[in-house]
Amino acid sequence: MKALDTVISPLTAVFSVLAPESVIMLSKQALPPAETPPATEAESPRPALTLLDRDLSILAFNQRVLDWAQRAEVPLIERLRYLCIVSSNLDEFFEVRAAPHLIAASLGEAKGNETVASFERLAGIAHTLVDTQYALYNDELMPAFAQHGVHIISHGERNPAQRKWVHDYFEREVRPLLIPVGLDPSHPFPQVANKSLNFIVRLGGKDAFGRENPIAILKVPRVLPRLVRMPAKVSSGKTLFVALSSIVRAHLSSMFPGREVGDFSQFRVTRHSDLAVDEEDVKNLRTALRQGLEHRHYGQAVRLEVSASCAESLASFLLAQFNLPPQSLYRVHGPVNLARLTQLIDLLDEPQFKELRFAPYKASYPITLSPGQSFFDRLQRGDVLIHQPFESFDGVLAFLREAVLDPQVLAIKQTIYRTGADSVLMDLLREAVRRGKEVTVVVELKARFDEEANINWAEMLESIGAQVVYGVVGLKTHAKMLLVTRREGKRMQRYGHLSTGNYNPRTAALYTDISHLTADPLLTADMEAVFVHLASQSRLPKLNRMSLAPFDLHRNLVAQIDALGLAAEQGDATRIVAKMNALTDEALVHALVRAGQKGVKIDLIVRGACTLPAQVPGLTENIRVRSVIGRFLEHSRVFYFRNGQDESLYLSSADWMNRNMMRRIELSWPVTDPGLRQRLIDECLVAYLHDGKDAWDLGADGVYRRVQGDTHPGEEGASHRIEAHGAQAALMGRYASRGLGRVRN
């Protein structure tokens, strides 16, 4: 078998190199040093290990995403898309991660992970990131769009014909949905929904009853589009849009007849939205979640965004109303919700804007499959891997479709975490029930921000006779499994699909993931045992090949890392390469540090949050950490261990986070076929270790720096020709060429 450091080919260049650097320092509190042998007189003790801060690492990840929006060589619409992604990510950061720091600051906490200092530090970095976003939006992106005839036109820029059109639109589409609320003792401050658009207005004069109520609030319904395209008859040959906030702002005076409109500002409040339900104390989890969703939009306020020109008195009034400190106020030079500018991306769908997007990428049909070939026949000859999105998720759908239509298939079992509101996959499961097959679906109701869609799917499937279960009380079912049982002669044969990702066809075209199709009797028997465990909550039998969280996955990983450390101490050649979305579990971090200190060479490809400090002298010299941010969101989890000539490689649904190891149902399973294992090594590990384009390496100072060329020149396979290439671009080129001459097995 080829060594891990063999590079892939062919390679395709797409971008030139820029090298902005992150400025976020990721230090956390000092923790006890990793376990090491007692120091002898000849050696001094190692310094204490200081883990990196998880929340700072999340913000640093968003800086790396924002770098794509800052690159001049990236197509303009795609730059805007990355800007919107960062805004959406920041929304989720505040909704999920900010509240503990805010509460600690309000209580004056000085010790622990959440303190006054942690709140102020995160707020400072978030303010800088937001300021950078709006500067990019105003100074680069919007002027660049203007050069292509695309404008979001303000009230002051509109000519009389355009103002009349906007006025007519307002009267027809907007005014009927607006109800301004003047604040007084009988009209208290209204409930303002999470991330909704609102206006605060200072009014002069008196109301109809002769009273002074100087503050009014105007809530803008979410059903209204945030951008409206102006018709050609008033656009003078250009592509003009008007923002909903600008439409409302231009007509504020008409909403308050007889009153003088003084200072005003748009505003948006972000609320803590991590839905929490005490599963031990509810009789029906689905009902409890349904009720909880009704209140999610009105949780604790954690951030307030206002226009940059908002009067200090109005900003102070809003801060007091939402019980927020000054650091939670964000004055923005533009729309208070940049994430909603994804509408502009969708609206610019004419052919003349094609050049402003990435060149279309059409995923190839899985290269080891042939359209029309029976999956059951193919899997009897060996396992199949699908590397998404370079290969199409259509292969997975085709597998399920064949199972649904095949009269010999008697049962289908599947886990559902995220599928989206409109899912071909769920339609296939519904058809399977209609055809009389036994369908069991494990639906994770608590998939964050997908709770409502999952509840709806669960209710639909139950209503037509599918067996629907919700996993294990207190644990999220994050494992991705699809198991088909088929009668073949006098025996029952199982066929399975395992995935590092999810079952959402839309995100399958945007995320990198691995799908593994198999008829391996040991692996599919493990899948059957896990399904029975999830449905019955009976004791889990000893599995043949899988590791399952929260039972043995964490323990097995730590043991495997420690075993390599012992082998390295004895002089054996050892290697760990692990690719994942996040690394924050302290036990695994310390196990990796111990192994590195004993001589194990470790590379960690971690897309997002990472708390392990890399390349720190005396502590982690043998550990390198890199993050790859590309056109697609890195999502596959691949773990490689080598001791001498013995190699093992695992795929998993789990990141190396405490919640994944202790509070979720997660799977890890080995890939035993040598050819498939080498393919994963080449495509998921080696390609990313030699990425000279889209990778960021974590330095000993806790700062991520953009890679400029191959950073592993001393290793086998390193080549000058890879220096200007990214792993994803190389894989796109590889699969585009292979798709022309598909391998037939």
Disulfide bonds with the S-S distance in Angstrom:
none
